[in-house]
Amino acid sequence: MTIQNVLRTGAVMRLPGAATLAALATTTGLLLAPQSAVAQAYPTKPIRIVVGFPAGTTTDTGARVLGVHMNKVLGQPLIVEARPGAGGVIGANVVVKAEPDGYTYFFGSVSNLHPIFTKNNPIDAGKDFAPVSDSMYAPYVLFSSAKLPATNLQELVAYAKTQPPEKFNMPVTIANQELLMQVVKSKAGITYTSIPYTSSAQFIPLLASGEIAIHVNLFGNFQAPLQAGTVRAIFVTAPKRTAQYPNVQTAAEAGIQGVEAAGFGAGFWAPRGTPRTMIDRVSAAAVAAVKQPETIEQFRKLGYDTVGNSPEEQLKSYEASMQFWRYAAQLGNFQPQ
């Protein structure tokens, strides 16, 4: 009998007894239990990790290294799936469109997916993904041929001024390299000519011989020529010197301020709408994985440092990075490709 009927008819409404109340409590508990139980049990099946580059690349290798240790924390395997193409956009779009059920994540760099870099199907991670955790990071490095009579930025700038721009050249494989040099150009007054290439393997011998003057890349891609002494590292875009190359100046030490946010990082991102409880579980597992001595050692061999941060810290880092790249793009009047 409803309260309205009681008021209309004047009937006496009996309160439920203790047994009835207990039954109601049990029923309510059953209704509430599934959500709590699911959160506690997650994950209950393998987790798919989509990488936007081919198997065997640095990003793919990093994801697999992390997956081994995260499996121990989560109790489920992480299946790495390479979906290469369009500079990572194809793989990223797979995750953007995936069901936000906690079983699909993107792993990789997301700054190059932003509309300032990408004309077709761009992705702004700050809006299209839910942050999880950054795992690996490497600053960009300005390299010069060891054939050049310059061991620091000041000497390099002075030498460049004695050369016609077409002789003082720089190979470019990705837009980030050109944009970073636009900032260096504006701050140091260096002039150069950009030459497009598809891979660093094509021009490393030319850099060693002195036919190419400078290049921007990561330590991991140039460890062999550095050890051979055919190239020099002029500065790193990091707030402090790296542990692997402590003799290489930071950009600030070299006289270039404000480029600390320029670098290459890779981390986990989830489809927007993924439950925060699930994101926190994966984030905690990722942070635990990068603290493992084996992970640190393997990442250093790849030329990367480990990171391990919270979703909030990851988003803040991404926004700082994009603020720099927006500035660099405006400075160089860069148009997305």
C-alpha positions as CSV (number, residue, x, y, z in Angstrom):
1,M,0.0,0.0,0.0
2,T,1.4,3.4,-0.9
3,I,1.5,6.5,1.3
4,Q,-1.0,8.2,-1.0
5,N,-3.5,5.3,-0.4
6,V,-3.0,5.5,3.4
7,L,-3.7,9.3,3.3
8,R,-6.8,8.8,1.1
9,T,-8.4,5.8,2.9
10,G,-7.1,6.3,6.4
11,A,-5.9,2.7,6.4
12,V,-3.2,1.7,8.9
13,M,0.2,1.2,7.2
14,R,2.2,-1.5,8.9
15,L,6.0,-1.0,9.2
16,P,8.1,-3.9,8.0
17,G,9.4,-6.2,10.6
18,A,13.0,-7.0,11.4
19,A,13.0,-10.0,9.0
20,T,11.7,-7.8,6.2
21,L,14.2,-5.1,6.9
22,A,17.0,-7.7,6.9
23,A,15.8,-8.9,3.5
24,L,15.7,-5.4,2.1
25,A,19.3,-4.7,3.4
26,T,20.5,-7.9,1.8
27,T,18.8,-7.0,-1.5
28,T,20.3,-3.5,-1.4
29,G,23.7,-5.0,-0.6
30,L,23.4,-7.2,-3.6
31,L,22.5,-4.3,-5.8
32,L,25.5,-2.3,-4.6
33,A,28.0,-5.2,-4.5
34,P,28.7,-5.7,-8.2
35,Q,30.2,-2.2,-8.7
36,S,32.5,-2.6,-5.7
37,A,33.4,-6.2,-6.5
38,V,34.2,-5.3,-10.1
39,A,36.5,-2.4,-9.0
40,Q,38.3,-4.7,-6.6
41,A,38.6,-7.6,-9.1
42,Y,39.8,-5.5,-12.0
43,P,41.4,-6.6,-14.2
44,T,39.7,-10.0,-14.9
45,K,41.1,-10.5,-18.4
46,P,44.2,-9.5,-20.5
47,I,44.7,-5.8,-21.2
48,R,45.4,-4.6,-24.7
49,I,48.2,-2.1,-25.2
50,V,48.1,-0.4,-28.6
51,V,51.4,1.0,-29.9
52,G,51.4,3.4,-32.9
53,F,54.7,2.2,-34.3
54,P,56.0,-1.2,-35.8
55,A,57.1,-4.1,-33.6
56,G,60.7,-3.8,-32.6
57,T,60.8,0.0,-32.4
58,T,61.8,1.7,-29.2
59,T,58.2,2.5,-28.2
60,D,57.1,-1.1,-28.8
61,T,60.1,-2.5,-26.9
62,G,59.4,-0.2,-24.0
63,A,55.8,-1.3,-23.8
64,R,56.8,-4.9,-23.7
65,V,59.4,-4.4,-21.0
66,L,56.8,-2.6,-18.9
67,G,54.2,-5.3,-19.6
68,V,56.3,-8.0,-18.0
69,H,56.4,-6.2,-14.7
70,M,52.9,-4.8,-14.8
71,N,51.6,-8.3,-15.2
72,K,53.0,-9.2,-11.8
73,V,51.0,-6.3,-10.2
74,L,47.8,-6.6,-12.1
75,G,47.6,-10.4,-12.3
76,Q,46.8,-10.3,-16.0
77,P,49.0,-10.2,-19.1
78,L,49.4,-7.0,-21.2
79,I,49.1,-7.8,-24.9
80,V,51.1,-5.3,-26.9
81,E,49.5,-4.7,-30.4
82,A,51.4,-2.7,-33.0
83,R,49.2,-0.5,-35.2
84,P,51.7,1.6,-37.1
85,G,51.0,4.3,-39.6
86,A,50.6,8.1,-39.9
87,G,53.2,8.8,-37.2
88,G,51.2,7.0,-34.5
89,V,47.8,8.5,-35.4
90,I,46.3,5.2,-36.6
91,G,47.1,3.4,-33.4
92,A,46.0,6.3,-31.3
93,N,42.6,6.5,-33.1
94,V,42.0,2.8,-32.3
95,V,42.2,3.6,-28.6
96,V,40.2,6.9,-28.9
97,K,37.3,4.9,-30.4
98,A,37.7,1.9,-28.1
99,E,35.2,1.0,-25.4
100,P,36.3,2.8,-22.2
101,D,36.1,-0.4,-20.2
102,G,39.6,-0.4,-18.8
103,Y,40.9,-3.1,-21.2
104,T,42.4,-1.0,-24.0
105,Y,45.2,1.6,-23.6
106,F,47.5,3.5,-25.9
107,F,51.3,3.6,-25.2
108,G,53.5,6.0,-26.9
109,S,54.3,9.7,-27.5
110,V,51.2,11.9,-27.9
111,S,52.6,15.4,-28.6
112,N,53.2,14.7,-32.3
113,L,49.5,13.7,-32.6
114,H,48.4,17.2,-31.8
115,P,46.7,19.4,-34.4
116,I,49.7,21.6,-34.6
117,F,51.6,18.7,-36.1
118,T,49.0,16.6,-37.7
119,K,46.5,17.8,-40.4
120,N,44.5,14.6,-40.8
121,N,42.8,12.9,-37.9
122,P,44.7,14.9,-35.2
123,I,44.4,14.0,-31.5
124,D,44.8,16.3,-28.6
125,A,45.6,13.9,-25.8
126,G,44.5,16.4,-23.2
127,K,40.9,16.3,-24.6
128,D,40.7,12.9,-26.4
129,F,42.4,10.6,-23.9
130,A,42.3,10.1,-20.1
131,P,45.8,10.4,-18.7
132,V,47.3,7.3,-16.9
133,S,51.1,7.6,-16.4
134,D,54.3,8.5,-18.3
135,S,56.9,5.8,-18.4
136,M,60.0,6.8,-20.5
137,Y,61.5,10.1,-21.5
138,A,64.5,11.4,-23.4
139,P,65.5,15.0,-24.1
140,Y,66.4,16.1,-27.6
141,V,70.1,16.7,-28.3
142,L,71.8,19.1,-30.7
143,F,74.5,17.1,-32.4
144,S,77.3,18.4,-34.7
145,S,79.8,16.6,-36.9
146,A,83.1,16.0,-35.1
147,K,84.7,17.4,-38.3
148,L,83.5,20.9,-37.5
149,P,85.9,23.1,-35.5
150,A,83.4,23.6,-32.7
151,T,83.0,21.9,-29.3
152,N,80.2,24.1,-27.9
153,L,77.3,26.2,-29.0
154,Q,79.1,29.5,-29.1
155,E,81.9,28.0,-31.4
156,L,79.2,26.3,-33.5
157,V,77.3,29.6,-34.0
158,A,80.5,31.4,-34.9
159,Y,81.5,28.7,-37.4
160,A,78.0,28.8,-39.0
161,K,78.4,32.5,-39.6
162,T,81.4,31.8,-41.8
163,Q,79.6,29.3,-44.0
164,P,76.9,29.8,-46.6
165,P,73.6,28.4,-45.3
166,E,73.5,25.6,-47.9
167,K,76.9,24.4,-46.6
168,F,75.7,24.5,-42.9
169,N,72.9,22.0,-43.2
170,M,70.6,19.9,-41.0
171,P,68.7,16.8,-41.9
172,V,65.1,16.7,-40.7
173,T,63.0,13.5,-40.3
174,I,60.2,14.9,-38.0
175,A,58.7,18.3,-37.5
176,N,59.9,18.5,-33.8
177,Q,63.5,18.7,-35.0
178,E,62.8,21.7,-37.2
179,L,60.7,23.4,-34.6
180,L,63.3,23.1,-31.9
181,M,66.0,24.6,-34.2
182,Q,63.7,27.5,-35.0
183,V,63.8,28.3,-31.3
184,V,67.6,27.9,-31.2
185,K,67.9,30.0,-34.3
186,S,65.8,32.8,-32.7
187,K,67.8,32.8,-29.5
188,A,71.4,32.1,-30.8
189,G,71.2,33.7,-34.3
190,I,72.4,30.5,-36.0
191,T,71.4,30.0,-39.7
192,Y,71.2,26.6,-41.5
193,T,69.5,24.8,-44.3
194,S,67.0,22.0,-43.7
195,I,67.2,18.9,-45.8
196,P,64.3,16.3,-45.5
197,Y,65.1,12.7,-45.0
198,T,63.0,9.6,-44.1
199,S,65.4,8.0,-41.6
200,S,68.6,8.8,-39.7
201,A,70.3,5.8,-41.2
202,Q,70.5,7.7,-44.5
203,F,72.6,10.6,-43.2
204,I,74.6,9.4,-40.2
205,P,77.6,8.6,-42.5
206,L,77.3,12.1,-44.0
207,L,77.2,13.6,-40.5
208,A,80.4,11.6,-39.6
209,S,82.2,12.8,-42.8
210,G,81.2,16.5,-42.2
211,E,79.0,16.7,-45.3
212,I,76.2,17.4,-42.9
213,A,76.8,19.9,-40.1
214,I,74.2,19.5,-37.4
215,H,71.2,17.4,-36.4
216,V,68.6,17.2,-33.6
217,N,67.7,13.7,-32.3
218,L,67.8,11.5,-29.2
219,F,70.9,10.0,-27.5
220,G,69.5,6.5,-28.0
221,N,69.6,6.9,-31.8
222,F,73.2,8.2,-31.8
223,Q,75.0,6.1,-29.2
224,A,77.2,4.3,-31.8
225,P,78.5,7.5,-33.6
226,L,79.0,9.1,-30.2
227,Q,81.1,6.2,-29.0
228,A,83.0,6.3,-32.3
229,G,83.7,10.0,-31.8
230,T,82.3,10.9,-35.2
231,V,79.6,13.3,-33.8
232,R,79.5,15.6,-30.8
233,A,76.6,16.4,-28.5
234,I,76.4,20.1,-28.0
235,F,73.5,20.3,-25.5
236,V,70.5,18.5,-24.2
237,T,67.0,20.0,-23.8
238,A,66.7,18.8,-20.2
239,P,66.6,20.8,-16.9
240,K,69.8,18.9,-15.7
241,R,72.5,16.9,-17.3
242,T,71.8,13.3,-18.1
243,A,73.3,10.5,-16.1
244,Q,74.6,8.7,-19.2
245,Y,76.3,11.8,-20.7
246,P,77.2,14.0,-17.7
247,N,79.7,16.0,-19.7
248,V,77.1,17.4,-22.1
249,Q,75.8,20.8,-21.2
250,T,72.1,21.5,-20.8
251,A,70.6,24.0,-23.2
252,A,70.4,26.6,-20.4
253,E,74.1,26.1,-19.7
254,A,74.8,26.6,-23.4
255,G,72.9,29.8,-23.4
256,I,69.5,28.6,-24.7
257,Q,66.7,29.2,-22.2
258,G,63.2,27.8,-22.2
259,V,63.5,24.6,-24.1
260,E,63.3,22.2,-21.2
261,A,59.9,20.9,-22.3
262,A,61.3,19.7,-25.6
263,G,61.8,16.0,-25.6
264,F,60.3,12.6,-26.5
265,G,58.3,10.8,-23.9
266,A,56.1,7.7,-24.0
267,G,53.3,6.7,-21.6
268,F,50.0,5.1,-21.1
269,W,46.7,6.9,-22.1
270,A,43.2,5.5,-21.8
271,P,40.0,6.1,-23.8
272,R,38.2,9.1,-22.3
273,G,35.5,7.8,-19.9
274,T,37.5,4.9,-18.5
275,P,36.6,4.5,-14.8
276,R,39.1,6.3,-12.6
277,T,39.4,3.2,-10.3
278,M,40.7,1.2,-13.3
279,I,43.1,4.0,-14.4
280,D,44.5,4.2,-10.9
281,R,45.2,0.5,-10.9
282,V,47.1,0.6,-14.2
283,S,48.9,3.8,-13.2
284,A,50.1,2.2,-10.0
285,A,51.3,-0.8,-11.9
286,A,53.1,1.3,-14.4
287,V,54.8,3.3,-11.7
288,A,55.9,0.1,-9.9
289,A,57.3,-1.2,-13.2
290,V,59.5,1.7,-13.9
291,K,61.1,1.4,-10.4
292,Q,62.4,-2.1,-11.2
293,P,66.2,-2.2,-11.6
294,E,65.7,-4.3,-14.8
295,T,63.4,-1.7,-16.3
296,I,65.8,1.1,-15.5
297,E,68.7,-0.8,-17.0
298,Q,66.8,-1.8,-20.2
299,F,65.5,1.8,-20.7
300,R,68.9,3.3,-20.3
301,K,70.2,0.9,-23.0
302,L,67.5,2.3,-25.2
303,G,68.6,5.9,-24.3
304,Y,65.7,6.7,-22.0
305,D,65.2,7.6,-18.4
306,T,62.2,6.2,-16.5
307,V,59.5,8.5,-15.3
308,G,56.5,7.1,-13.4
309,N,53.9,9.7,-12.5
310,S,50.3,10.2,-11.6
311,P,47.5,10.9,-14.2
312,E,47.5,14.6,-13.0
313,E,51.2,14.9,-13.3
314,Q,51.2,13.3,-16.8
315,L,48.5,15.8,-18.0
316,K,50.5,18.7,-16.6
317,S,53.7,17.5,-18.3
318,Y,51.8,17.1,-21.6
319,E,50.3,20.6,-21.4
320,A,53.8,22.1,-20.7
321,S,55.2,20.3,-23.7
322,M,52.4,21.5,-26.0
323,Q,52.8,25.1,-24.8
324,F,56.4,24.9,-26.0
325,W,55.6,23.3,-29.3
326,R,52.8,25.9,-30.0
327,Y,55.4,28.6,-29.4
328,A,57.9,27.0,-31.6
329,A,55.3,26.4,-34.4
330,Q,54.2,30.0,-34.3
331,L,57.9,31.1,-34.3
332,G,58.6,29.1,-37.4
333,N,55.2,29.7,-39.1
334,F,54.9,25.9,-39.2
335,Q,51.9,24.3,-41.0
336,P,50.7,20.8,-40.1
337,Q,51.3,18.0,-42.5
